[in-house]
């Protein structure tokens, strides 16, 4: 080979390897054969590289990573997940490994987004999704919350355990195509407005596959269709006259029980959670906010975290979860997720992650709330937070004491 050519190649190769990845990328993640579009952004370089996914206006940030010789690694410790990809011909190809499952990822540089001048039909507002077949929680309907500006739409599907995260997209060729991926909950939603005022939905992702019909709440009522499950009535306790007992170790191995002196005459919110659970990620920063505001008034929050066996042996994801959200309330290791129902002996019809049990100063459960939404649920998210705080304030105002 010509010496001049060899020299040229040696000079060009390092330049290609050191090509910066900084900026916005249009990507797809493949789930069960379906390519789900999303955006991610990258900043920095080398050992200082970082990236993030989008969940509406929120970010899911990497906790570490590297970029060297065209190979990218981004760690997302709060989900115990890692993105690995290789840059070739201007594209990143690789996989996102989460909970032992590799999901193929492809990304190219994002192109400037032009606002569509298409005259899109108005679908903003609240809808009920009827004919839900995949729910194992006895639900007959879900809620769809949509916000719209011209041809651009965002929103979420809200189930009893929480929502999909913020789905976003636009109108084209008679359909709205929305998608979501923020490190969890990949989903692709195609909405086709119908002549009778309903919406035909095709939802692909990890929660549901197939066709669903969306109707306005007033239409559902007029037709006698079922309403979405009431979050406050879905789960209860077997005997309201008995305390909600728990006794589990914290991350230092110290056993913490409901009978400990620290909980006497306190209002306690017991949250069934898991660091693997996206809706629990939605709830954690809110819980910390509530705890900081009301702890001095007598509020305790205890999260019973149920994890996979390997995470129990070395709870790296839970530790990252606690650090990432700045959690200062009590977090205990409840055991494996499969053991939760056997250990939560007071819970009645419990099947949602997360679920919050509100315990009064007398040690008895005064209410239960299933699930928790993300900001993608808009006004319903705001309403859930307000109701949660109202329950806490009501219980704190009561001067009940534990009976001897």
C-alpha angles and dihedrals in degrees: 000000000000110000091224091055093049091050091050092051092050090052095047098045098064089047090055092045092052094049108139118245093197115135143047122321132198107219144172130208118202117225120176091338095311121116109220115196122222140149130244133180131215131200135177128017143244113007089347096061119126136175141186142199124219130243101178105293092342125090131217100211128204116243096210144338148144142236119204134151092353095309119120127198123180120180121207101189095176087068096029085238135134135199116211122181142155126223114230129158091350095306133104116222127178141089144287109225113204129163089348095306120114114214117193116240130194124182138177132180111287116250121218110277115234118205110245117242091201114129097239123192116250112255099156120134138043125334134177117226108218130195095037105180105169100059114112092189098076094258118155097186141017130206125245117200117193134184120190140192111178108304093344118096135179134173145111144254110240120207129176092271097043140286142293096255119249112327113197137180145110147260122270135153094000096310140089112225114197130174143175141197124154100157090296141038100038108196139168118199124188114191121194117186113225129215092244092060096259127114127235110215130196108191121189125180141076097308105050141356126201145031123330131177120226121204133177114261091247090053091050091050093048091051094046092242120160120267126230116276116276107245091211096052102038095087132029142160127270095229118017090192092065128071124253099249124207134164117174137141124258120227090277092056095253113142114237121191137183088241093062115121091242090071098046113122090357131125106242127194108200111199123195104212148145133205089230091061116095093202089053087056087054091053101042100077090046091051090051090050092051092045094053092049099046107025092094088054093057106279123141124183119200120187115200102203118200115195143170118280095256091051091051089054091050112007097199093144093049090049090051089047091054093046095044094055096035091238116190099165120096117286120188132185106242097181134250118347091241090059097052098095092050092050098043093068096166096052117103121202091351116167108129129102110240112024124170125209114199111213121193128218089269091063095249128122112255098178145351129217122195121213133344130239131222127234085269088080090066114194092011089058090052091047092051092052092048092050091048092052091045090056092050093048092047092053093044090054092058116091098206119144133202113271116241 
